Amino acid sequence: MTVHPGPARSRVGTHRQAWAEVDLAAIRANAALLAELAAPAQLCAVVKAWAYGHGPVEVAEAALDGGATWLAVALVEEGRHLRDAGIAAPILLLSEPPADAMAEVVRSRLTPTLYTPGGIEALADAASAAGGDPIAVHVKVDTGMHRVGAAPADAVALARQVAAHPRLELDALWTHFAVADEPADATTGEQLASLLATAERLVGDGIAPRLLHAANSAGALFHPATRLDLVRCGIALYGLAPAASVADRPPCSALQPALSLAAQVSHTKTVEAGERLSYGLRYRVATRTVVATVPLGYADGVTRLLSSTGGQVLIGGRRHPIAGTVTMDQILVDCGPDADVATGDVAVLLGRQGDQEITAWEWAERVNSIAYEVVCGVSSRVPRVYRR
Ligand SMILES: *Cc1c(COP(=O)(O)O)cnc(C)c1O
């Protein structure tokens, strides 16, 4: 996407000359694409971790507008935040909440994931204390990733325990994939088979969860059999591929990245050949060059690792290297000997400028990370600007 400095600056509402622009039309379009791809399965928009750095309320509204019918978050607090903003769609908690959070789960009408007898008891107690309609529960089966969930051998009894309780309702049985972003890996099929076998044993007991779900973005995009009744998409909703290796493959190539990160050049100077720059004086200029200062640093999520791994910035539609150590609040950019760069020019760290684009995957691959971590890492100090 193109960063528009004018509207962005005027809507920041702070004195900071740095901003992350979130394109809500892109979120809506990505949601529509995923909803259509997954249909008849429903789309659950994963908006945990402050919507991967994009802002949960704005993203949730855009995703629901685009065709999502569910939202998912990691934390009770994240769910409560959406309810406080007036969002009424069902909100799935992706892990079992702590026992002392169950009253809040009930109060905020969140849909908890459960996978321990203690969790089921704690929720049942909170639901009984609160009265009202039964609470929908999603029981999670650990089919191989071994992060959270009940072993398949235990899941049937837990689901039965939920179904038997008058204050609880077994709404879904689900699992999560470990390697769906490696489309050729057979493990995803094995994990799916394990979930389906567990569901069959439940049905054999006369208990049928309303929904089965398994797919994350990679599952929804590359493993059609995993779409089941609902797909839980995070990274693709934000317009990013689940892995660099599949970024150019359809349907990933049709996704629109929603987040850009930019700042106005705050200072420029000409530096003579042989001078060295920034902390540690680790960057030596070979020839006289124009160096721009950009007011974004590691406190904003611009990792210091970019100092030594070839990090780049777009200024004037061209790529320039980050020169020397990334500091807490600022970076230096080597714009070259004849650069026509002035204070106020827009520098893009993530996003498009002219015909150049720095993607979250490009940045991630430099620093041995993933696009998820890059976008989640844009810190709360950076004002978000929403393009609608
Ligand atoms: C974060 C998460 C997702 C979303 O994953 P993406 O790869 O971003 O689509 C789905 N399910 C669970 C359980 C998660 O924790």
PDBQT file of the ligand as one rigid body, heavy atoms in Angstrom, charges set to zero:
ROOT
HETATM    1  C1  LIG A 401      -3.143 -17.366  16.551  1.00  0.00    +0.000 C 
HETATM    2  C2  LIG A 401      -4.011 -18.553  16.291  1.00  0.00    +0.000 A 
HETATM    3  C3  LIG A 401      -4.690 -18.688  15.066  1.00  0.00    +0.000 A 
HETATM    4  C4  LIG A 401      -4.455 -17.766  13.888  1.00  0.00    +0.000 C 
HETATM    5  O1  LIG A 401      -3.279 -18.202  13.220  1.00  0.00    +0.000 OA
HETATM    6  P1  LIG A 401      -2.828 -17.525  11.832  1.00  0.00    +0.000 P 
HETATM    7  O2  LIG A 401      -1.671 -18.356  11.408  1.00  0.00    +0.000 OA
HETATM    8  O3  LIG A 401      -2.436 -16.125  12.177  1.00  0.00    +0.000 OA
HETATM    9  O4  LIG A 401      -3.989 -17.600  10.931  1.00  0.00    +0.000 OA
HETATM   10  C5  LIG A 401      -5.599 -19.722  14.928  1.00  0.00    +0.000 A 
HETATM   11  N1  LIG A 401      -5.786 -20.601  15.940  1.00  0.00    +0.000 NA
HETATM   12  C6  LIG A 401      -5.115 -20.534  17.111  1.00  0.00    +0.000 A 
HETATM   13  C7  LIG A 401      -5.357 -21.540  18.163  1.00  0.00    +0.000 C 
HETATM   14  C8  LIG A 401      -4.195 -19.518  17.317  1.00  0.00    +0.000 A 
HETATM   15  O5  LIG A 401      -3.524 -19.462  18.465  1.00  0.00    +0.000 OA
ENDROOT
TORSDOF 0
